[in-house]
Amino acid sequence: MKLRVRNLGRIEDAALDIRPLTVFVGKNNTNKTWVAYALYGLLRHLTWRSPAVVGLRSMGATLIKIQTEAVRKQVFANIERAIDGLPKEGDVGTVELEVSRRALLEGVDEPTEFTLVSEHLRKLLHLEGELSREASATLEVSAAEFRERDATVAMLLGYVQRNLRMQWRAEKDEIATISVQLGGDGEELRKRAKVFLRALAQRFSSMGSLLLLPAERKALASTYREMEALGQTSDSLSTPVSSYVTFLRSAEGQWRKGVAPAMPSAIGYLDDRILGGSTDFLSSGAGERLMFSPRSGPSLPMHAASSMVRSLVGLEVYLRYAARSGDTLIIDEPEMNAHPEGQVALVELIAHLVNQGIRVVMTTHSPYVVDHLNNLIGARRLSEADQDEAAKKFRLGTRTCFLRAEDVAAYDFVAEDDASPVRVKSIFPAEDPSASIDWDTFGRTSDYLSSLYTSEILPRSPWRESP
C-alpha cells in the first residue's frame, strides 16, 4: 500500500511505499512521528479489531470516504442489491441477511483510496491552529489487498420491533454483536443497514489488528490506570497515545480470562534475549497491575523496573494477548533506553515478527538499528545452508529474523535547516540485489566527530608526539 501526505507540518508533499517493514530515519522535528500517526489514523478506520472501535457509534460515525468514484459506486451498488432484494415492511415482521465482505467488493478491480483531511488530522494529533488547513493524508490500497481479508455479517432487521441486530465475524472469530433500537419506519431501518454494510466493506482491509507503541509508552506503563480513572486520556493526549492506554486496559481483560499466549516464540525471544525476565499482569498487595519478573529476585512494579523494561512492556503485552498474522504494529523509536546489545536483539525480534506476517512501521534515531537491518537483509541473500550457519552468530540464533529486501522500505526525512521544508526520500533501492539502507544521516555525525578529534583536539593535545 502507498501513503501520501501533503502539508503535514514541514512536509509539503511526500509519497511512501508501506511494506511489511517500513523504517523512518532523520533528524528531530522533521515530522516522522506525525507521518506514523497519520498512517495509524487511516488504518484505524479500516479495521474492526482495534481498541478504538468499541461499539456501534465508533463503527458508523468514523467512516471516511471511499475513493475513487468508480470504486465507491461499485461498492454502493453491491450494497443496494443486497438490501433491495430483501422483503419489505408489511410483507414480513423480520428479515435475515447474511453477506460476506468479498461479495460487497465484487467488481472492485482497481486501487482504493482513503483520505484524512485537516479536520480529521487535527483531532488525531490533538492540535488546533498548529496544523495547516490544507493538510491531508491518503492511503492507497491495491484491489488484491483490499479484498484479501474476508468477513461475514449476519443481520436481522426487525420491522415490528424497530431494531437492527448484527453479528460480525472474521475467520472463526466473532468480532462483535451489535443491537440498536431505531425510530422511523421500515425504510429508515433499511437505510441504516446500508450504512453498516458500508462499514463491513470498508473495514478488514487485510490489516488485522492495529497497535501503535508511542514514545510516551515508558511513562504510561506505570500510570495508564490512573490517567484513565482521572479521564485524562482523551482530553490531553493524541488519539494514538490514548488508544495505547485503552489497549493496556483491554489486555487486562484478556489476562483475567487466562488466554493462551498469542506468540509464545516471540515472547521467549523478548524475555530471554532482551529483557532478562518477563512482564505480565500479576495480582499483588496493590491489586492487579503490570509487573516485571526478573530471572532472579522478586517481581517489580513498573515504576521500579528499568527504563528499557517500561518502554518494551507494551510490546510484550501485545505479543501475549493480541498479536497475530495480518496485524499492523507501529513503533516510535523501538530502541528507546536500550543498550546497543539490546537494540541489536530487538531489531532481530522485529524482523522475526515481520516474517510472522505482522506489518511493522517504525521510526528510529539509532545507527545500530539501521546497520543491523542491513545485516539481516544481507543474510537473507545467502544460500539456505549459509543462512543456517550465519544464524548461529546472531542474537536470536535463528534465520527467521533474516529479511527479504523486497519486504523493506526506508525513508530519510531531510531538511536543509530547522526552518526549511522537509523532503522524504527513499534510502533503500530494494530492487538492487546488493543494496543496503543508506544511513548517511548517522554517518555524517560519525565523520564529524572523527574530524573534530583529528583536526582540533589531537594537534593541541599535550600528549601528542613531538616531531
C-alpha positions, 0 to 999 in steps of 0.5 A: 500500500502507498501513503501520501501526505501533503502539508503535514507540518514541514512536509509539503508533499511526500509519497511512501511505499508501506511494506511489511517493514517500513523504517523512518530515519532523520533528524528531530522535528522533521515530522516522522512521528506525525507521518506514523500517526497519520498512517495509524489514523487511516488504518484505524478506520479500516479495521474492526479489531482495534481498541478504538472501535468499541461499539456501534457509534465508533463503527458508523460515525468514523467512516471516511470516504471511499475513493475513487468514484468508480470504486465507491459506486461499485461498492454502493451498488453491491450494497443496494442489491443486497438490501433491495432484494430483501422483503419489505415492511408489511410483507414480513415482521423480520428479515435475515441477511447474511453477506460476506465482505468479498461479495460487497467488493465484487467488481472492485478491480482497481486501487482504493483510496482513503483520505484524512483531511485537516479536520480529521488530522487535527483531532488525531494529533490533538492540535488546533491552529498548529496544523495547516488547513490544507493538510491531508493524508491518503492511503492507497490500497491495491484491489488484491489487498483490499479484498484479501481479508474476508468477513461475514455479517449476519443481520436481522432487521426487525420491522415490528420491533424497530431494531437492527441486530448484527453479528460480525465475524472474521475467520472463526472469530466473532468480532462483535454483536451489535443491537440498536433500537431505531425510530422511523419506519421500515425504510429508515431501518433499511437505510441504516443497514446500508450504512453498516454494510458500508462499514463491513466493506470498508473495514478488514482491509487485510490489516488485522489488528492495529497497535501503535507503541508511542514514545510516551509508552515508558511513562504510561506503563506505570500510570495508564490506570490512573490517567484513565480513572482521572479521564485524562486520556482523551482530553490531553493526549493524541488519539494514538497515545490514548488508544495505547492506554485503552489497549493496556486496559483491554489486555487486562481483560484478556489476562483475567480470562487466562488466554493462551499466549498469542506468540509464545516464540516471540515472547521467549525471544523478548524475555530471554534475549532482551529483557532478562525476565518477563512482564505480565499482569500479576495480582499483588498487595496493590491489586492487579497491575503490570509487573516485571519478573526478573530471572532472579529476585522478586517481581517489580512494579513498573515504576521500579523496573528499568527504563528499557523494561517500561518502554518494551512492556507494551510490546510484550503485552501485545505479543501475549494477548493480541498479536497475530498474522495480518496485524499492523504494529507501529513503533516510535523509536523501538530502541528507546533506553536500550543498550546497543546489545539490546537494540541489536536483539530487538531489531532481530525480534522485529524482523522475526515478527515481520516474517510472522506476517505482522506489518511493522512501521517504525521510526528510529534515531539509532545507527545500530538499528539501521546497520543491523537491518542491513545485516539481516537483509544481507543474510537473507541473500545467502544460500539456505545452508549459509543462512543456517550457519550465519544464524548461529552468530546472531542474537536470536540464533535463528534465520527467521529474523533474516529479511527479504529486501523486497519486504523493506522500505526506508525513508530519510526525512531531510531538511536543509535547516530547522526552518526549511521544508522537509523532503522524504526520500527513499534510502533503500533501492530494494530492487538492487540485489546488493543494496543496503539502507543508506544511513548517511544521516548517522554517518555524517555525525560519525565523520564529524566527530572523527574530524573534530578529534583529528583536526582540533583536539589531537594537534593541541593535545599535550600528549601528542608526539613531538616531531 
